[in-house]
Amino acid sequence: MAPVAPRSGDAIFANVERVNAELFTLTYGAIVRQLLTDLEEVDEVNKQLDQMGYNIGIRLIDEFLAKSNVSRCVDFRETTDVIAKVGFKMFLGVTASVTNWDADGTCCSIILEDNPLVDFVELPDNCQGLYYCNILSGVIRGALEMVSMKTEVTWIRDVLRGDDAFELQVKLLKQVPEEYPYKDDE
């Protein structure tokens, strides 16, 4: 039996994924640039990127839960681990690690090993206060809120700002009890 050669379509799909990633990166860059032009204040752009991410996160969680086949997480620690190892891989094609847990288990860091959003990006001097990837903090915050966890997500380190890594701090503010729209006795 002769060895099976790869189909020519396999190479095409690999190239399509790479092109889609580059297109996404360039599109995101254009969005950030337009926000900087429209809003003029870097702090306002940071807030807008966070809000855009939040809106994406509250919708993205449904797709994540439907496609990831992850079982229900038992606590905040397990949830952040799933975000880092499954969520970032699924939606950005990168892996992340969770470190720097506090004693209470309510605050940690997610460190991205790679960040495709910053390909082709260099911040000009007048944008040094910009958290270019602030959309990611909003996505995490929105997704966690949809699974009953109110959080605060902030950037600790950013390679675009001269740091050696991309690090997000995720702090659990409140575990919101789930409410059901019906009563068991009805």
N, C-alpha and C positions, 0 to 999 in steps of 0.2 A: 504494500500500500504506500503510495507516495505521500510525502509530507504536505500538509495543507498550507498554502501560502495565504498571507493576510489579504483580506479583500481590500480593494482600492478605496472603498467607502470608509473603512476604519480610519485611514489617514485623513480623509476629508473631515470626519467628525472631530478628530483631535484638533485639526486646524480651526474648525468652526468654534470650538470651546475657547481656544486661545484668542481668536478674533473677538468673540463675545466678551471675554474678560477685559481685553484692551479697550473695546468700545465702551463698556461700562465705566472703566477707569476714566476715560476721556470725557464721557458724558457727565460723570460726577464732578470732574474738574470744572467743566463749563457751568454747572449749577453753582458751585462755590464762587466762581469768578463773577457770575451774574448777581449773586447775593451781595458780594462785596461792592459791586457797582451800585446796586439799588439801595442798600441799607447804609453804606458808607462807614458805619461803626462796627469794628471787629467784634465787640461784645454782643451786638445785636445779631450778627451773623452766627456766632457761636450758639445763641439761643434758638435761632431759626433752624440751624442744622440739628440741634438736639430735638426740637419739636417735630421736624420732618422724620427723624429716626424713630421717635416715639410712635408716630402715626403708622409707620411701617411695621414696627415691632408688634403693635396690637393686632395687626392683620397677619403678619408672618408666622405667629405662633400656631395658628390653625394649620398652615401648610407643614410646619415643622412636626407637629404632633401626628398629622396624617401620614407623613412620609418616613419618619425616622424610626418608627416601631419601638420607641422607648417606652418603658413602663413608667407609671407614676412615680415621681421622685418623692422620697420620704422627708427630706429636709433641704434647707438652703445650701448646705455643703454639696449634696448630691446634685442639686439643680445647677449650681455654677459649674460643676464638673461636666455635666451634660452639655451646657452651653459651650464650654471651651473645646471639648473633644468632638462633639457631634454637630452642634449648631454652626460654629465657625467653619468646620470642614464642609458641611452641606451647602452653605450659602456663599462663602467666600473662597472655599478651596484651600484654606489654611488651618493649621492646628494651633492651639493655644494651651497654655498651662495655667493652673490655679495655684497660687502661692500666698505667702504672707497672711495666713489666717490669724485673727485676733483670738484671745482666750475664750470669748463668748461664742465664737463660731458665727458671728454676724457680719464680719467684714473680711474681705480678701482682695487679692489682686489677680487679674487675668492678664497674662503676658502673651502677646501675639508674637509668634516666631517670624511671621512675614505679614506684610500688609499691602495687598494689591491696590488699595485706594491711593497709595502714594507713589505708584509708578509714574514717572515723568513729572514729578512735582518738586518744586523748590520755592519756598516762601520768600517773597520780597521783604525787605527791611520794614516796610510799613505794615506788615501783617504778622509781626512776631507774636502778638497776643492771640492769634487765631488758632483754635483747635480744629485743624483741617478735617479730621476724622470724627468730629463730634457727633455725626450721624450715628456712629456705632454705639455711643453711650445711650442715645435715645432709643435705639432698637432694643438694646438689652433691658432698659428700664420699662419700655412698653410691653415687651414680651413677658417679663416677670410680673408686671402688674396684672396681666391677663391670667396668670396662674396663682393669683392671690398673694403676691409678694410686692409690697411697696418698698422701692429701693432708691438709693441715690448713687449715681454712677458718674465718676469724675476721672479725668485724665491725670495720671501721676507723672508719667514719662512719655515723651514723644520724640521720635528720631528727627522729625522735621524741625524741632525746636532745639536740636543739638544733643539730645539724650541718646543713650546706647540701646534703647528698646522702646517698644510700644506697650505701655502698662496702664490698664484701667483699674480703678478701685471700685469695688461693688460693695455697698453697705446696705444691709437689710434694716429698714426702718420699722417695718411693721408686717407681721403675718396677718393678712386679712382673712377672717373665717369665711368659708364658702357659704353662700346663701342659695337655697333652692327655692324655686318659684312655686312650689307646691308643698303640702303637708302630707306626711305619711298616712295619717288617719282618714284622709278624704277618699 
